[in-house]
Each structure stands twice: as structure tokens, then as C-alpha cells.
Amino acid sequence: MFRFYINPDTTQNPNGNNEVHREGCHKLPFGAILLGRYNKCSEAVEAAKEAGWTKADGCVHCCKSAHEE
Ligand SMILES: [Zn+2]
């Protein structure tokens, strides 16, 4: 399992998404919020959406399998 984090700041995202990152990602921003521990990115993104982060999207670097835009 890995810890996944969500970036509450969408101002740096071209699509206005809240990027979801896996622990250790070099793009993990300061101030990211811990979502919890999941086996894979898609689970973390789904959990984020259920928690109300409707614009959650996987980071292109660490969550490529769950990256949509
Ligand atoms: Zn990342």
C-alpha cells in the first residue's frame, strides 16, 4: 500500500483539477492533503471523488494509469 495525497490548489493545473499524488512523487506539493493508503492510483482517485473532490485526477508523473487530463 502507498500513501496518496491530493493537491487542494488547482491554480497551477491547466484543467483546474486536483492532482492526486503517490508518496515520493517529485511533484508532490507542499500543503498536499493525505487521502489515505491505497494499493493503486485509481483507488485513490475514486476515494477522493467520493470524499467530494470531484475534480480529482491522477498526476501524470506518479499516477499515469489514473491520469485523464
Ligand atoms: Zn505525482
N, CA, C, O and the ligand as a Tripos MOL2 file, in Angstrom:
@<TRIPOS>MOLECULE
protein
  277   275    70     0     0
PROTEIN
NO_CHARGES

@<TRIPOS>ATOM
      1 N           0.8420   -1.1890    0.0000 N.3       1 MET1
      2 CA          0.0000    0.0000    0.0000 C.3       1 MET1
      3 C           0.8850    1.2500    0.0000 C.2       1 MET1
      4 O           2.0050    1.2490    0.5120 O.2       1 MET1
      5 N           0.3550    2.2790   -0.5750 N.am      2 PHE2
      6 CA          1.0770    3.5510   -0.6370 C.3       2 PHE2
      7 C           0.1900    4.6640   -0.0860 C.2       2 PHE2
      8 O          -1.0380    4.5850   -0.1330 O.2       2 PHE2
      9 N           0.8280    5.6760    0.4240 N.am      3 ARG3
     10 CA          0.0630    6.8590    0.8290 C.3       3 ARG3
     11 C          -0.1810    7.7090   -0.4210 C.2       3 ARG3
     12 O           0.7000    7.8980   -1.2600 O.2       3 ARG3
     13 N          -1.4080    8.2100   -0.5040 N.am      4 PHE4
     14 CA         -1.7480    9.1040   -1.6120 C.3       4 PHE4
     15 C          -2.1950   10.4480   -1.0570 C.2       4 PHE4
     16 O          -2.8050   10.5350    0.0090 O.2       4 PHE4
     17 N          -1.8760   11.4840   -1.8050 N.am      5 TYR5
     18 CA         -2.1630   12.8520   -1.3810 C.3       5 TYR5
     19 C          -2.9020   13.5770   -2.4900 C.2       5 TYR5
     20 O          -2.7750   13.2310   -3.6650 O.2       5 TYR5
     21 N          -3.6840   14.5970   -2.1050 N.am      6 ILE6
     22 CA         -4.3650   15.4140   -3.1020 C.3       6 ILE6
     23 C          -3.9330   16.8630   -2.9310 C.2       6 ILE6
     24 O          -3.7640   17.3580   -1.8160 O.2       6 ILE6
     25 N          -3.7620   17.5190   -4.0560 N.am      7 ASN7
     26 CA         -3.3650   18.9250   -4.0290 C.3       7 ASN7
     27 C          -4.6280   19.8010   -3.9810 C.2       7 ASN7
     28 O          -5.4040   19.8100   -4.9360 O.2       7 ASN7
     29 N          -4.8410   20.5330   -2.8830 N.am      8 PRO8
     30 CA         -6.0440   21.3700   -2.7830 C.3       8 PRO8
     31 C          -5.9670   22.6030   -3.6880 C.2       8 PRO8
     32 O          -6.9730   23.2700   -3.9280 O.2       8 PRO8
     33 N          -4.7820   22.8940   -4.1790 N.am      9 ASP9
     34 CA         -4.5610   24.0930   -5.0000 C.3       9 ASP9
     35 C          -4.6640   23.7310   -6.4860 C.2       9 ASP9
     36 O          -3.8450   22.9640   -6.9920 O.2       9 ASP9
     37 N          -5.6650   24.2770   -7.1890 N.am     10 THR10
     38 CA         -5.8290   23.9620   -8.6150 C.3      10 THR10
     39 C          -5.2810   25.0600   -9.5190 C.2      10 THR10
     40 O          -5.3760   24.9570  -10.7420 O.2      10 THR10
     41 N          -4.7100   26.1080   -8.9320 N.am     11 THR11
     42 CA         -4.3040   27.2530   -9.7540 C.3      11 THR11
     43 C          -3.1430   26.9310  -10.6880 C.2      11 THR11
     44 O          -2.9390   27.6200  -11.6880 O.2      11 THR11
     45 N          -2.3720   25.8710  -10.3610 N.am     12 GLN12
     46 CA         -1.2370   25.5130  -11.2160 C.3      12 GLN12
     47 C          -1.6000   24.4170  -12.2130 C.2      12 GLN12
     48 O          -0.7530   23.9850  -12.9950 O.2      12 GLN12
     49 N          -2.8590   23.9630  -12.1900 N.am     13 ASN13
     50 CA         -3.2640   22.8740  -13.0740 C.3      13 ASN13
     51 C          -3.9880   23.4280  -14.2970 C.2      13 ASN13
     52 O          -4.9420   24.1920  -14.1510 O.2      13 ASN13
     53 N          -3.5500   23.0550  -15.5050 N.am     14 PRO14
     54 CA         -4.1530   23.6170  -16.7240 C.3      14 PRO14
     55 C          -5.6320   23.2940  -16.8910 C.2      14 PRO14
     56 O          -6.3500   24.0150  -17.5840 O.2      14 PRO14
     57 N          -6.0900   22.2170  -16.2620 N.am     15 ASN15
     58 CA         -7.5030   21.8340  -16.3830 C.3      15 ASN15
     59 C          -8.2990   22.0950  -15.1120 C.2      15 ASN15
     60 O          -9.4650   21.7120  -15.0110 O.2      15 ASN15
     61 N          -7.6680   22.7450  -14.1490 N.am     16 GLY16
     62 CA         -8.3640   23.0390  -12.9020 C.3      16 GLY16
     63 C          -8.6350   21.8170  -12.0530 C.2      16 GLY16
     64 O          -9.5630   21.8070  -11.2450 O.2      16 GLY16
     65 N          -7.8220   20.7820  -12.2350 N.am     17 ASN17
     66 CA         -8.0210   19.5500  -11.4780 C.3      17 ASN17
     67 C          -7.2270   19.5520  -10.1770 C.2      17 ASN17
     68 O          -6.2260   20.2520  -10.0310 O.2      17 ASN17
     69 N          -7.7130   18.7400   -9.2350 N.am     18 ASN18
     70 CA         -6.9680   18.4750   -8.0100 C.3      18 ASN18
     71 C          -6.1390   17.2110   -8.2690 C.2      18 ASN18
     72 O          -6.6710   16.1020   -8.3180 O.2      18 ASN18
     73 N          -4.8590   17.4010   -8.4290 N.am     19 GLU19
     74 CA         -3.9890   16.2810   -8.7460 C.3      19 GLU19
     75 C          -3.7800   15.3650   -7.5460 C.2      19 GLU19
     76 O          -3.5480   15.8180   -6.4250 O.2      19 GLU19
     77 N          -3.8680   14.0600   -7.8160 N.am     20 VAL20
     78 CA         -3.6100   13.0480   -6.7880 C.3      20 VAL20
     79 C          -2.1950   12.5060   -7.0030 C.2      20 VAL20
     80 O          -1.8230   12.1130   -8.1080 O.2      20 VAL20
     81 N          -1.4200   12.4960   -5.9190 N.am     21 HIS21
     82 CA         -0.0350   12.0300   -5.9970 C.3      21 HIS21
     83 C           0.2230   10.8610   -5.0630 C.2      21 HIS21
     84 O          -0.3920   10.7390   -4.0030 O.2      21 HIS21
     85 N           1.1460   10.0040   -5.4800 N.am     22 ARG22
     86 CA          1.5990    8.9260   -4.6260 C.3      22 ARG22
     87 C           2.7830    9.4380   -3.8130 C.2      22 ARG22
     88 O           3.5260   10.3130   -4.2560 O.2      22 ARG22
     89 N           2.9450    8.8800   -2.6190 N.am     23 GLU23
     90 CA          4.0710    9.2960   -1.7710 C.3      23 GLU23
     91 C           5.3810    9.1720   -2.5480 C.2      23 GLU23
     92 O           5.5880    8.2150   -3.2940 O.2      23 GLU23
     93 N           6.2490   10.1450   -2.3610 N.am     24 GLY24
     94 CA          7.5450   10.1050   -3.0260 C.3      24 GLY24
     95 C           7.5800   10.7830   -4.3750 C.2      24 GLY24
     96 O           8.6570   10.9400   -4.9490 O.2      24 GLY24
     97 N           6.4230   11.1970   -4.9100 N.am     25 CYS25
     98 CA          6.4020   11.8710   -6.2160 C.3      25 CYS25
     99 C           7.1670   13.1850   -6.1210 C.2      25 CYS25
    100 O           7.0000   13.9490   -5.1700 O.2      25 CYS25
    101 N           8.0100   13.4360   -7.1230 N.am     26 HIS26
    102 CA          8.7830   14.6790   -7.0960 C.3      26 HIS26
    103 C           7.9050   15.9030   -7.3350 C.2      26 HIS26
    104 O           8.3410   17.0360   -7.1350 O.2      26 HIS26
    105 N           6.6680   15.6700   -7.7640 N.am     27 LYS27
    106 CA          5.7450   16.7920   -7.9800 C.3      27 LYS27
    107 C           4.8010   16.9970   -6.7960 C.2      27 LYS27
    108 O           3.9650   17.9000   -6.8140 O.2      27 LYS27
    109 N           4.9370   16.1620   -5.7740 N.am     28 LEU28
    110 CA          4.0630   16.2910   -4.6070 C.3      28 LEU28
    111 C           4.2650   17.6760   -3.9930 C.2      28 LEU28
    112 O           5.3670   18.0030   -3.5520 O.2      28 LEU28
    113 N           3.2030   18.4950   -3.9620 N.am     29 PRO29
    114 CA          3.3750   19.8700   -3.4960 C.3      29 PRO29
    115 C           3.3130   20.0050   -1.9790 C.2      29 PRO29
    116 O           2.7060   19.1910   -1.2830 O.2      29 PRO29
    117 N           3.9520   21.0450   -1.4980 N.am     30 PHE30
    118 CA          3.8360   21.3920   -0.0900 C.3      30 PHE30
    119 C           2.3760   21.7490    0.1680 C.2      30 PHE30
    120 O           1.7780   22.4950   -0.6080 O.2      30 PHE30
    121 N           1.7970   21.2320    1.2410 N.am     31 GLY31
    122 CA          0.4070   21.5500    1.5380 C.3      31 GLY31
    123 C          -0.5870   20.5290    1.0080 C.2      31 GLY31
    124 O          -1.7960   20.6980    1.1660 O.2      31 GLY31
    125 N          -0.0800   19.4620    0.3740 N.am     32 ALA32
    126 CA         -0.9770   18.4170   -0.1120 C.3      32 ALA32
    127 C          -1.6320   17.7090    1.0690 C.2      32 ALA32
    128 O          -1.0410   17.5740    2.1400 O.2      32 ALA32
    129 N          -2.8730   17.2590    0.8480 N.am     33 ILE33
    130 CA         -3.6600   16.6360    1.9090 C.3      33 ILE33
    131 C          -3.6220   15.1150    1.7710 C.2      33 ILE33
    132 O          -3.8250   14.5740    0.6840 O.2      33 ILE33
    133 N          -3.3620   14.4440    2.8720 N.am     34 LEU34
    134 CA         -3.3160   12.9740    2.8640 C.3      34 LEU34
    135 C          -4.7150   12.4010    2.6340 C.2      34 LEU34
    136 O          -5.6550   12.7110    3.3650 O.2      34 LEU34
    137 N          -4.8340   11.5550    1.5980 N.am     35 LEU35
    138 CA         -6.1040   10.8870    1.3230 C.3      35 LEU35
    139 C          -6.2090    9.5890    2.1010 C.2      35 LEU35
    140 O          -7.2750    9.2320    2.6030 O.2      35 LEU35
    141 N          -5.0870    8.8890    2.1930 N.am     36 GLY36
    142 CA         -5.0750    7.6000    2.8700 C.3      36 GLY36
    143 C          -4.1540    6.6450    2.1480 C.2      36 GLY36
    144 O          -3.3710    7.0510    1.2890 O.2      36 GLY36
    145 N          -4.2500    5.3550    2.5020 N.am     37 ARG37
    146 CA         -3.3720    4.3470    1.9150 C.3      37 ARG37
    147 C          -4.1810    3.4650    0.9690 C.2      37 ARG37
    148 O          -5.2300    2.9280    1.3270 O.2      37 ARG37
    149 N          -3.6630    3.3370   -0.2370 N.am     38 TYR38
    150 CA         -4.3530    2.5520   -1.2570 C.3      38 TYR38
    151 C          -3.3330    1.7320   -2.0190 C.2      38 TYR38
    152 O          -2.1330    2.0050   -1.9880 O.2      38 TYR38
    153 N          -3.8460    0.7080   -2.7110 N.am     39 ASN39
    154 CA         -2.9580   -0.1480   -3.4970 C.3      39 ASN39
    155 C          -2.5520    0.5170   -4.8020 C.2      39 ASN39
    156 O          -1.4300    0.3450   -5.2780 O.2      39 ASN39
    157 N          -3.4840    1.2840   -5.3770 N.am     40 LYS40
    158 CA         -3.1540    1.8930   -6.6620 C.3      40 LYS40
    159 C          -3.8370    3.2460   -6.8210 C.2      40 LYS40
    160 O          -4.7380    3.6190   -6.0700 O.2      40 LYS40
    161 N          -3.3640    3.9560   -7.8320 N.am     41 CYS41
    162 CA         -3.8110    5.3270   -8.0700 C.3      41 CYS41
    163 C          -5.3030    5.4210   -8.3130 C.2      41 CYS41
    164 O          -5.9620    6.3200   -7.7920 O.2      41 CYS41
    165 N          -5.8470    4.4940   -9.1050 N.am     42 SER42
    166 CA         -7.2650    4.5930   -9.4420 C.3      42 SER42
    167 C          -8.1280    4.5100   -8.1820 C.2      42 SER42
    168 O          -9.1580    5.1770   -8.0940 O.2      42 SER42
    169 N          -7.7200    3.7040   -7.2190 N.am     43 GLU43
    170 CA         -8.4710    3.6030   -5.9600 C.3      43 GLU43
    171 C          -8.4140    4.9310   -5.2040 C.2      43 GLU43
    172 O          -9.4120    5.3740   -4.6360 O.2      43 GLU43
    173 N          -7.2650    5.5450   -5.2030 N.am     44 ALA44
    174 CA         -7.1020    6.8190   -4.5030 C.3      44 ALA44
    175 C          -7.9320    7.9170   -5.1500 C.2      44 ALA44
    176 O          -8.5450    8.7310   -4.4590 O.2      44 ALA44
    177 N          -7.9500    7.9370   -6.4860 N.am     45 VAL45
    178 CA         -8.7320    8.9590   -7.2010 C.3      45 VAL45
    179 C         -10.2300    8.7420   -6.9460 C.2      45 VAL45
    180 O         -10.9700    9.7020   -6.7280 O.2      45 VAL45
    181 N         -10.6680    7.4920   -6.9740 N.am     46 GLU46
    182 CA        -12.0790    7.1940   -6.7020 C.3      46 GLU46
    183 C         -12.4610    7.6250   -5.2860 C.2      46 GLU46
    184 O         -13.5130    8.2280   -5.0720 O.2      46 GLU46
    185 N         -11.5960    7.3080   -4.3250 N.am     47 ALA47
    186 CA        -11.8640    7.6800   -2.9330 C.3      47 ALA47
    187 C         -11.9290    9.1940   -2.7870 C.2      47 ALA47
    188 O         -12.7570    9.7160   -2.0400 O.2      47 ALA47
    189 N         -11.0600    9.8930   -3.4950 N.am     48 ALA48
    190 CA        -11.0570   11.3510   -3.4410 C.3      48 ALA48
    191 C         -12.3730   11.9080   -3.9760 C.2      48 ALA48
    192 O         -12.9420   12.8390   -3.4040 O.2      48 ALA48
    193 N         -12.8510   11.3300   -5.0800 N.am     49 LYS49
    194 CA        -14.1090   11.7930   -5.6700 C.3      49 LYS49
    195 C         -15.2670   11.5540   -4.7150 C.2      49 LYS49
    196 O         -16.1520   12.3970   -4.5700 O.2      49 LYS49
    197 N         -15.2500   10.3870   -4.0620 N.am     50 GLU50
    198 CA        -16.3100   10.0780   -3.1010 C.3      50 GLU50
    199 C         -16.2660   11.0330   -1.9120 C.2      50 GLU50
    200 O         -17.2870   11.3150   -1.2850 O.2      50 GLU50
    201 N         -15.0680   11.5230   -1.6140 N.am     51 ALA51
    202 CA        -14.9120   12.4460   -0.4860 C.3      51 ALA51
    203 C         -15.2500   13.8840   -0.8670 C.2      51 ALA51
    204 O         -15.1630   14.7920   -0.0400 O.2      51 ALA51
    205 N         -15.6400   14.0840   -2.1390 N.am     52 GLY52
    206 CA        -16.0720   15.4100   -2.5400 C.3      52 GLY52
    207 C         -15.1220   16.1670   -3.4580 C.2      52 GLY52
    208 O         -15.4280   17.2750   -3.9000 O.2      52 GLY52
    209 N         -13.9580   15.5620   -3.7460 N.am     53 TRP53
    210 CA        -13.0050   16.1890   -4.6690 C.3      53 TRP53
    211 C         -13.4140   15.7690   -6.0850 C.2      53 TRP53
    212 O         -12.8140   14.8740   -6.6790 O.2      53 TRP53
    213 N         -14.4450   16.4330   -6.6090 N.am     54 THR54
    214 CA        -14.9970   15.9920   -7.8940 C.3      54 THR54
    215 C         -14.0370   16.1720   -9.0610 C.2      54 THR54
    216 O         -14.1940   15.5400  -10.1060 O.2      54 THR54
    217 N         -13.0450   17.0330   -8.8790 N.am     55 LYS55
    218 CA        -12.0730   17.2680   -9.9580 C.3      55 LYS55
    219 C         -10.7590   16.5360   -9.7010 C.2      55 LYS55
    220 O          -9.7130   16.9390  -10.2100 O.2      55 LYS55
    221 N         -10.8100   15.4740   -8.9220 N.am     56 ALA56
    222 CA         -9.6020   14.6920   -8.6580 C.3      56 ALA56
    223 C          -9.1280   14.0020   -9.9340 C.2      56 ALA56
    224 O          -9.9340   13.4620  -10.6920 O.2      56 ALA56
    225 N          -7.8420   14.0230  -10.1620 N.am     57 ASP57
    226 CA         -7.2570   13.3900  -11.3510 C.3      57 ASP57
    227 C          -5.8410   12.9420  -11.0130 C.2      57 ASP57
    228 O          -5.1150   13.6400  -10.3050 O.2      57 ASP57
    229 N          -5.4570   11.7950  -11.5130 N.am     58 GLY58
    230 CA         -4.1270   11.2670  -11.2280 C.3      58 GLY58
    231 C          -3.0220   12.1230  -11.8070 C.2      58 GLY58
    232 O          -3.1430   12.6450  -12.9150 O.2      58 GLY58
    233 N          -1.9540   12.2640  -11.0630 N.am     59 CYS59
    234 CA         -0.7620   13.0000  -11.5260 C.3      59 CYS59
    235 C          -0.1670   12.2680  -12.7240 C.2      59 CYS59
    236 O          -0.0790   11.0400  -12.7250 O.2      59 CYS59
    237 N           0.2390   13.0160  -13.7370 N.am     60 VAL60
    238 CA          0.7880   12.4030  -14.9440 C.3      60 VAL60
    239 C           2.1260   11.7110  -14.6720 C.2      60 VAL60
    240 O           2.5250   10.8210  -15.4230 O.2      60 VAL60
    241 N           2.8140   12.1120  -13.6120 N.am     61 HIS61
    242 CA          4.1200   11.5290  -13.3010 C.3      61 HIS61
    243 C           4.0210   10.2560  -12.4610 C.2      61 HIS61
    244 O           4.6310    9.2400  -12.7940 O.2      61 HIS61
    245 N           3.2500   10.3130  -11.3700 N.am     62 CYS62
    246 CA          3.2230    9.1820  -10.4450 C.3      62 CYS62
    247 C           1.9520    8.3610  -10.5290 C.2      62 CYS62
    248 O           1.9100    7.2490  -10.0020 O.2      62 CYS62
    249 N           0.9020    8.8790  -11.1830 N.am     63 CYS63
    250 CA         -0.3790    8.1740  -11.2750 C.3      63 CYS63
    251 C          -0.8470    8.1270  -12.7090 C.2      63 CYS63
    252 O          -2.0140    8.3820  -13.0060 O.2      63 CYS63
    253 N           0.0780    7.7970  -13.5990 N.am     64 LYS64
    254 CA         -0.2320    7.8410  -15.0340 C.3      64 LYS64
    255 C          -1.4430    6.9850  -15.3980 C.2      64 LYS64
    256 O          -2.2160    7.3450  -16.2860 O.2      64 LYS64
    257 N          -1.6110    5.8420  -14.7070 N.am     65 SER65
    258 CA         -2.7330    4.9510  -15.0270 C.3      65 SER65
    259 C          -4.0760    5.5920  -14.7010 C.2      65 SER65
    260 O          -5.1010    5.2050  -15.2620 O.2      65 SER65
    261 N          -4.0760    6.5750  -13.7920 N.am     66 ALA66
    262 CA         -5.3320    7.2290  -13.4000 C.3      66 ALA66
    263 C          -5.3860    8.6740  -13.8940 C.2      66 ALA66
    264 O          -6.2430    9.4540  -13.4780 O.2      66 ALA66
    265 N          -4.4600    9.0150  -14.7850 N.am     67 HIS67
    266 CA         -4.4170   10.3830  -15.3040 C.3      67 HIS67
    267 C          -5.3500   10.4940  -16.4970 C.2      67 HIS67
    268 O          -5.2150    9.7550  -17.4720 O.2      67 HIS67
    269 N          -6.3110   11.4320  -16.4140 N.am     68 GLU68
    270 CA         -7.2670   11.5840  -17.5130 C.3      68 GLU68
    271 C          -7.0420   12.8300  -18.3420 C.2      68 GLU68
    272 O          -7.1890   12.8060  -19.5640 O.2      68 GLU68
    273 N          -6.6880   13.9080  -17.6880 N.am     69 GLU69
    274 CA         -6.4360   15.1460  -18.4510 C.3      69 GLU69
    275 C          -5.4380   16.0150  -17.7290 C.2      69 GLU69
    276 O          -5.0980   17.0950  -18.2110 O.2      69 GLU69
    277 ZN          2.6720   12.9300   -8.7290 Zn       70 ZN70
@<TRIPOS>BOND
     1     1     2 1
     2     2     3 1
     3     3     4 2
     4     3     5 am
     5     5     6 1
     6     6     7 1
     7     7     8 2
     8     7     9 am
     9     9    10 1
    10    10    11 1
    11    11    12 2
    12    11    13 am
    13    13    14 1
    14    14    15 1
    15    15    16 2
    16    15    17 am
    17    17    18 1
    18    18    19 1
    19    19    20 2
    20    19    21 am
    21    21    22 1
    22    22    23 1
    23    23    24 2
    24    23    25 am
    25    25    26 1
    26    26    27 1
    27    27    28 2
    28    27    29 am
    29    29    30 1
    30    30    31 1
    31    31    32 2
    32    31    33 am
    33    33    34 1
    34    34    35 1
    35    35    36 2
    36    35    37 am
    37    37    38 1
    38    38    39 1
    39    39    40 2
    40    39    41 am
    41    41    42 1
    42    42    43 1
    43    43    44 2
    44    43    45 am
    45    45    46 1
    46    46    47 1
    47    47    48 2
    48    47    49 am
    49    49    50 1
    50    50    51 1
    51    51    52 2
    52    51    53 am
    53    53    54 1
    54    54    55 1
    55    55    56 2
    56    55    57 am
    57    57    58 1
    58    58    59 1
    59    59    60 2
    60    59    61 am
    61    61    62 1
    62    62    63 1
    63    63    64 2
    64    63    65 am
    65    65    66 1
    66    66    67 1
    67    67    68 2
    68    67    69 am
    69    69    70 1
    70    70    71 1
    71    71    72 2
    72    71    73 am
    73    73    74 1
    74    74    75 1
    75    75    76 2
    76    75    77 am
    77    77    78 1
    78    78    79 1
    79    79    80 2
    80    79    81 am
    81    81    82 1
    82    82    83 1
    83    83    84 2
    84    83    85 am
    85    85    86 1
    86    86    87 1
    87    87    88 2
    88    87    89 am
    89    89    90 1
    90    90    91 1
    91    91    92 2
    92    91    93 am
    93    93    94 1
    94    94    95 1
    95    95    96 2
    96    95    97 am
    97    97    98 1
    98    98    99 1
    99    99   100 2
   100    99   101 am
   101   101   102 1
   102   102   103 1
   103   103   104 2
   104   103   105 am
   105   105   106 1
   106   106   107 1
   107   107   108 2
   108   107   109 am
   109   109   110 1
   110   110   111 1
   111   111   112 2
   112   111   113 am
   113   113   114 1
   114   114   115 1
   115   115   116 2
   116   115   117 am
   117   117   118 1
   118   118   119 1
   119   119   120 2
   120   119   121 am
   121   121   122 1
   122   122   123 1
   123   123   124 2
   124   123   125 am
   125   125   126 1
   126   126   127 1
   127   127   128 2
   128   127   129 am
   129   129   130 1
   130   130   131 1
   131   131   132 2
   132   131   133 am
   133   133   134 1
   134   134   135 1
   135   135   136 2
   136   135   137 am
   137   137   138 1
   138   138   139 1
   139   139   140 2
   140   139   141 am
   141   141   142 1
   142   142   143 1
   143   143   144 2
   144   143   145 am
   145   145   146 1
   146   146   147 1
   147   147   148 2
   148   147   149 am
   149   149   150 1
   150   150   151 1
   151   151   152 2
   152   151   153 am
   153   153   154 1
   154   154   155 1
   155   155   156 2
   156   155   157 am
   157   157   158 1
   158   158   159 1
   159   159   160 2
   160   159   161 am
   161   161   162 1
   162   162   163 1
   163   163   164 2
   164   163   165 am
   165   165   166 1
   166   166   167 1
   167   167   168 2
   168   167   169 am
   169   169   170 1
   170   170   171 1
   171   171   172 2
   172   171   173 am
   173   173   174 1
   174   174   175 1
   175   175   176 2
   176   175   177 am
   177   177   178 1
   178   178   179 1
   179   179   180 2
   180   179   181 am
   181   181   182 1
   182   182   183 1
   183   183   184 2
   184   183   185 am
   185   185   186 1
   186   186   187 1
   187   187   188 2
   188   187   189 am
   189   189   190 1
   190   190   191 1
   191   191   192 2
   192   191   193 am
   193   193   194 1
   194   194   195 1
   195   195   196 2
   196   195   197 am
   197   197   198 1
   198   198   199 1
   199   199   200 2
   200   199   201 am
   201   201   202 1
   202   202   203 1
   203   203   204 2
   204   203   205 am
   205   205   206 1
   206   206   207 1
   207   207   208 2
   208   207   209 am
   209   209   210 1
   210   210   211 1
   211   211   212 2
   212   211   213 am
   213   213   214 1
   214   214   215 1
   215   215   216 2
   216   215   217 am
   217   217   218 1
   218   218   219 1
   219   219   220 2
   220   219   221 am
   221   221   222 1
   222   222   223 1
   223   223   224 2
   224   223   225 am
   225   225   226 1
   226   226   227 1
   227   227   228 2
   228   227   229 am
   229   229   230 1
   230   230   231 1
   231   231   232 2
   232   231   233 am
   233   233   234 1
   234   234   235 1
   235   235   236 2
   236   235   237 am
   237   237   238 1
   238   238   239 1
   239   239   240 2
   240   239   241 am
   241   241   242 1
   242   242   243 1
   243   243   244 2
   244   243   245 am
   245   245   246 1
   246   246   247 1
   247   247   248 2
   248   247   249 am
   249   249   250 1
   250   250   251 1
   251   251   252 2
   252   251   253 am
   253   253   254 1
   254   254   255 1
   255   255   256 2
   256   255   257 am
   257   257   258 1
   258   258   259 1
   259   259   260 2
   260   259   261 am
   261   261   262 1
   262   262   263 1
   263   263   264 2
   264   263   265 am
   265   265   266 1
   266   266   267 1
   267   267   268 2
   268   267   269 am
   269   269   270 1
   270   270   271 1
   271   271   272 2
   272   271   273 am
   273   273   274 1
   274   274   275 1
   275   275   276 2
@<TRIPOS>SUBSTRUCTURE
     1 MET1         2 RESIDUE 1 A MET
     2 PHE2         6 RESIDUE 1 A PHE
     3 ARG3        10 RESIDUE 1 A ARG
     4 PHE4        14 RESIDUE 1 A PHE
     5 TYR5        18 RESIDUE 1 A TYR
     6 ILE6        22 RESIDUE 1 A ILE
     7 ASN7        26 RESIDUE 1 A ASN
     8 PRO8        30 RESIDUE 1 A PRO
     9 ASP9        34 RESIDUE 1 A ASP
    10 THR10       38 RESIDUE 1 A THR
    11 THR11       42 RESIDUE 1 A THR
    12 GLN12       46 RESIDUE 1 A GLN
    13 ASN13       50 RESIDUE 1 A ASN
    14 PRO14       54 RESIDUE 1 A PRO
    15 ASN15       58 RESIDUE 1 A ASN
    16 GLY16       62 RESIDUE 1 A GLY
    17 ASN17       66 RESIDUE 1 A ASN
    18 ASN18       70 RESIDUE 1 A ASN
    19 GLU19       74 RESIDUE 1 A GLU
    20 VAL20       78 RESIDUE 1 A VAL
    21 HIS21       82 RESIDUE 1 A HIS
    22 ARG22       86 RESIDUE 1 A ARG
    23 GLU23       90 RESIDUE 1 A GLU
    24 GLY24       94 RESIDUE 1 A GLY
    25 CYS25       98 RESIDUE 1 A CYS
    26 HIS26      102 RESIDUE 1 A HIS
    27 LYS27      106 RESIDUE 1 A LYS
    28 LEU28      110 RESIDUE 1 A LEU
    29 PRO29      114 RESIDUE 1 A PRO
    30 PHE30      118 RESIDUE 1 A PHE
    31 GLY31      122 RESIDUE 1 A GLY
    32 ALA32      126 RESIDUE 1 A ALA
    33 ILE33      130 RESIDUE 1 A ILE
    34 LEU34      134 RESIDUE 1 A LEU
    35 LEU35      138 RESIDUE 1 A LEU
    36 GLY36      142 RESIDUE 1 A GLY
    37 ARG37      146 RESIDUE 1 A ARG
    38 TYR38      150 RESIDUE 1 A TYR
    39 ASN39      154 RESIDUE 1 A ASN
    40 LYS40      158 RESIDUE 1 A LYS
    41 CYS41      162 RESIDUE 1 A CYS
    42 SER42      166 RESIDUE 1 A SER
    43 GLU43      170 RESIDUE 1 A GLU
    44 ALA44      174 RESIDUE 1 A ALA
    45 VAL45      178 RESIDUE 1 A VAL
    46 GLU46      182 RESIDUE 1 A GLU
    47 ALA47      186 RESIDUE 1 A ALA
    48 ALA48      190 RESIDUE 1 A ALA
    49 LYS49      194 RESIDUE 1 A LYS
    50 GLU50      198 RESIDUE 1 A GLU
    51 ALA51      202 RESIDUE 1 A ALA
    52 GLY52      206 RESIDUE 1 A GLY
    53 TRP53      210 RESIDUE 1 A TRP
    54 THR54      214 RESIDUE 1 A THR
    55 LYS55      218 RESIDUE 1 A LYS
    56 ALA56      222 RESIDUE 1 A ALA
    57 ASP57      226 RESIDUE 1 A ASP
    58 GLY58      230 RESIDUE 1 A GLY
    59 CYS59      234 RESIDUE 1 A CYS
    60 VAL60      238 RESIDUE 1 A VAL
    61 HIS61      242 RESIDUE 1 A HIS
    62 CYS62      246 RESIDUE 1 A CYS
    63 CYS63      250 RESIDUE 1 A CYS
    64 LYS64      254 RESIDUE 1 A LYS
    65 SER65      258 RESIDUE 1 A SER
    66 ALA66      262 RESIDUE 1 A ALA
    67 HIS67      266 RESIDUE 1 A HIS
    68 GLU68      270 RESIDUE 1 A GLU
    69 GLU69      274 RESIDUE 1 A GLU
    70 ZN70       277 GROUP 0 **** ****
